[in-house]
């Protein structure tokens, strides 16, 4: 977040669960963020918008861009209220997240 890496001890507890257009990010049993999202895959880079329904940004909208190759989901998101990021470079108030698909 904002150019700072997540503590290594937290990485193994992080999980993103997506069903339909709802996504939840958890660290252990704690919900960090939950919300609904819409995507526009016709844009380059692809765009994603979250409306937070749970967590510290509840009720706020967050704009981002993403890449997904079927195994890795790479996300660059602005803080709620800020303009959509244009790249995947850390810093400038953005959060960069990389998630690996785990099928159950």
C-alpha positions as a printed Julia matrix, in Angstrom:
104×3 Matrix{Float64}:
   0.0     0.0     0.0
   1.31    3.41   -0.97
   4.64    1.88   -1.98
   5.05   -0.17    1.23
   5.12   -3.97    1.08
   2.79   -6.05    3.2
   4.52   -7.64    6.18
   5.72  -11.12    5.18
   4.0   -12.65    8.22
   0.66  -11.33    6.86
   1.07  -12.67    3.32
   0.37  -16.29    4.23
  -2.9   -15.3     5.96
  -4.26  -13.18    3.09
  -7.08  -14.53    0.96
  -9.38  -13.03   -1.68
 -12.66  -14.86   -2.21
 -14.72  -13.86   -5.24
 -18.2   -15.15   -6.05
 -20.03  -13.47   -8.92
 -19.42   -9.74   -8.56
 -18.71   -9.82   -4.82
 -15.18  -10.01   -3.45
 -13.94  -10.36    0.12
 -10.36   -9.87    1.3
  -9.51  -11.58    4.6
  -6.42  -11.87    6.75
  -7.09  -14.92    8.89
 -10.7   -14.65   10.09
 -10.7   -10.82    9.91
 -12.5    -9.22    6.95
 -10.27   -6.45    5.62
 -12.54   -5.47    2.73
 -15.75   -6.64    1.11
 -17.59   -5.15   -1.82
 -19.17   -5.52   -5.18
 -17.3    -4.76   -8.37
 -17.75   -4.02  -12.05
 -15.14   -4.42  -14.76
 -14.6    -2.99  -18.2
 -12.35   -5.39  -20.11
 -12.69   -3.33  -23.3
 -10.42   -0.6   -21.86
  -6.64   -0.79  -21.9
  -5.59   -1.28  -19.21
  -8.71   -3.12  -18.06
 -10.72   -1.17  -15.47
 -12.32   -2.32  -12.22
 -14.45   -0.38   -9.74
 -15.28   -1.51   -6.2
 -18.14   -0.33   -4.02
 -17.16   -1.25   -0.47
 -19.89   -2.87    1.64
 -17.73   -3.81    4.63
 -14.45   -2.63    6.12
 -12.89    0.77    6.75
 -14.02    2.13    3.36
 -17.65    0.99    3.68
 -19.89    3.02    1.36
 -17.01    4.35   -0.73
 -16.07    3.65   -4.35
 -12.54    2.69   -5.35
 -11.21    2.78   -8.93
  -8.52    0.49  -10.3
  -6.98   -1.32  -13.21
  -6.17   -5.0   -13.5
  -4.48   -7.77  -15.46
  -5.43  -11.42  -15.25
  -3.83  -14.34  -17.07
  -6.05  -17.03  -15.54
  -3.6   -17.78  -12.73
  -2.36  -14.39  -11.51
  -4.64  -11.41  -10.81
  -2.7    -8.13  -10.66
  -4.53   -5.1    -9.29
  -3.58   -1.43   -9.05
  -6.14    0.59   -7.09
  -6.41    4.19   -5.98
  -7.55    5.25   -2.55
 -11.33    5.84   -2.51
 -12.05    9.29   -3.93
  -8.83    9.44   -5.97
  -8.58    9.11   -9.76
  -8.05    5.72  -11.37
  -4.36    4.71  -11.58
  -2.81    4.35  -15.02
  -0.05    1.83  -14.24
   1.12   -0.91  -11.89
   4.04    1.02  -10.4
   3.99    1.2    -6.56
   3.63    4.59   -4.88
   1.52    7.69   -5.5
  -1.09    6.51   -2.98
  -1.88    3.34   -4.95
  -2.21   -0.18   -3.69
  -0.67   -2.88   -5.86
  -1.79   -6.43   -5.14
  -0.93   -9.72   -6.8
  -3.19  -12.71   -6.11
  -2.56  -16.29   -7.2
  -5.57  -18.43   -8.15
  -6.18  -21.39   -5.86
  -8.94  -23.71   -7.04
 -10.79  -25.73   -4.44
